[in-house]
Amino acid sequence: MSTLKFKTTIKCSGCLANVTPHLDAAEGIAKWEVDILNPNKILTVETAGASEAEVIAVVEKAGYTAEKVS
């Protein structure tokens, strides 16, 4: 299992409510959380096989953007 971090446009609890069903249903994502208090709105994902591109695609499908950070 690896951990990926992304800068996102997920800003508030309403945004979290919108993206939750998408991330929860995604194959290969074991656990995730968004730090909405961080200015970069960091999404941390523990993957069980999902690639960086797959996580970005799920976030974009929900209507938000995600950009990999180191």
N, C-alpha and C positions, 0 to 999 in steps of 0.2 A: 504494500500500500504506500502511495506517495502523497505528498501534500503540495497542492498548487495554490498560488495566490494571484488574484486578479483585481485591478482597479476597475470599478464599475460605476454605473449611473443609477444604482439602487440607493435612493436617498432617504426613504422613510418607512414607517411600518406598513403603509399602504402599498408601497413598492414591494416590500417583503411578502405581503399577502399575495400579490400578483405573481411573483416569481417562485414561491414555495411549491405549488403543484408541479411545475416544470422540473425543478431540481429534484424534488422527492421522487418523481417518476423516472428520472433519467437512469439508464443502465450504467453501471460502473461508478456511480457516486455513492460512497458509503456514508459520508457525513459532510455537512457544509454549514457555514455561518457567514453572515455579513456584519462587519463592524461599521454601523451607520454613523458612529461618532467620529470615526477617522475621516479626515477631509477627502481622502481618496476612496472612501466607501469600499474597503477591502473585503472581497469574497475569498474565504479560505475553504478549499475543497479537499477532503480526503478521498482519494480515488481508489476504486477497486477495479481498475482497468480502463477507466475513461481517460481519453487523451485531452490535452490542452484545447485542441480544436473542437472536440466534442462538447466540452464544458462551455466554451464561448458560443457555440451554436445553440445550446439550450438557453443560455441567458438572452441571446439575441431573439430567439423564438418567443420569449416572454416579453420582448419589447424594450430590452435594455442593452447596454454595451458592456463588454468586458475586455480588458487588455491585460495580458500577462505581466506581472511584476516579478522581480527576482527576490 
